[in-house]
Structures are given as structure tokens and as C-alpha cells.
Amino acid sequence: MPNYSEEFSFSSFSNLPFYKKVNKRLLDIAKIGDQKSIVDLGCGTGLITKLILKKLKKDANDSIVYAVDHSSNALKTAAEEIGERKQATVKYIHSEVQNLKQVLREKVEAVIYCNSIHYVPDKLSLIKQVKNQLKPNGIFVFNTSFFEGSHPPETHNFYRKWMIRSLRELKYKYGLSPDKTAKVESRKQLTPDEYICILEDAGFNIVVKDIQRIEVPHDGYYHISGFSDWIEGILPGIPLDKGCHALQKSLKLVWEDMKLSSVPRLWLSISAVKRN
């Protein structure tokens, strides 16, 4: 029987076509391929690492990608899926992202941080660490769909109905209610301008601020409802299996009732260069 970290992982969501396109766009913004030393921060099972490797130039024999993640299981999966490579080197580093300066001794040309910065409590501290690990004119790029304003107004009714049905399912089927006193870091959302202020305070100049409207299909919301961080963020205190069941069952009902084909969400992508 799989443990929670395996059963309620991000993998099924991360492999959806629309999500891959979101992250390819981020790498395009960062012009990844010109750099020879790159950190994939919070690499998970290696989806972004693989996209980075594809972006590298064909003569990238002296290039290196550092894949950093707190989960040893995720790193093992990433290493198995990426396999041995003739071009470029991948080094797997088991560490919390907040400990970057302790585990990465070399200076690098780029740090990529996909869809996770909203989890970090002290964003300024992390971004300062990133700056210190970058070579002169090094770049830091990240994206997130958890920021103030990421839900277009026309989607509010969908989320409201989805949550009402999910709470009802939990109450009547399991006799459970979320812990309203729990504080989840990803729910404390910053505005794009607040992210920019933090970057500038840490010593970066903004190169690109991009906000993209993404039409998320049913599969996107279904698979994210099986991800532990999503369940804990929306339904704090609820066991993962029960939260997953309630969210996925309620999603199906609401989707059919509202006759939806997709529900849009905004993705923020920012590219910044180290100020020397």
C-alpha cells in the first residue's frame, strides 16, 4: 500500500499537457538554454528538469543541472526517469529549498522555481539566498497560480459551489469539518507587485512580469484534488483520503451542473536578473 507521499503526489497533475505548456513558457521567458549551470529548485519527480535539459544546446557537455527537492522518493523517481545522459550532468540534491546556501557550494547562472514559491513563509530570505548563489547577471525565474488575483471574477461561482458541495459531502458522509483555525502558507497570497517589491529588496532587477490566462480542463481540477498540499490547503485538518473523495465527487457534480468545458486561472511568471 503506498504511503501518503506517493499516493497523494503532484505527479498526475504535473504531467497534464496544459501544465507542461505553462512551464515551457516560463523557460522561454528565462531563455533557458543559454546558461551552463542551472538549479531546478523544488524539482519533484523531474518534470521541469527534463524540460530544462531539452532546452540546453546540443554541445552542452559542460552544462550542469542541480535538481533540488526535500523528498528523497521524488528525487529517486526523477533520477530513474531522466536516466544516464551523454550531454549535460544532473546532480540530485536532497534538501529543503530554504537550505539552499548550505547544500549548494557552487555559484550558478540560473535558478528556476516552478509553482512552489507560495509555500515559502519567508520569501525574502529565500530570494536573498538565491541571489547569493547566482553568478553576476544570473537569473531567477519562478511562476505561481497562487497569488492575489489569480482567480478571474467569473470563476468565483464555480469555486463557491464546489466548496459548498465538498463541505456537505464531508459533513454527511464522514461527520467531518475542516479546521478553520489552521493556517496554510499557500493561502496567504501576495499580489504580483508585492512579489516584485520583495525581489527588488533582495537585489534583483525585474526583466519580465507575465500574467497568462490558462483554461484549466476538468482533468486539471480532478488531479489537483488528489494532491496532498491542495487538499490540506482547502480542507485543513481533513484526512487526505476523505478530502480527496469529497473534492473529486463534488467537482464532477458541479462541473456537470454548470456545463463547464474549462475554468480559467491566471498564472504569474517573473524573470529577474541579479543586481551587481
Summary of the structure (lengths in Angstrom):
residues: 276
radius of gyration: 19.2
end to end distance: 51.3
largest distance: 60.3
contacts: 857
relative contact order: 0.16
helix: 48%
strand: 22%
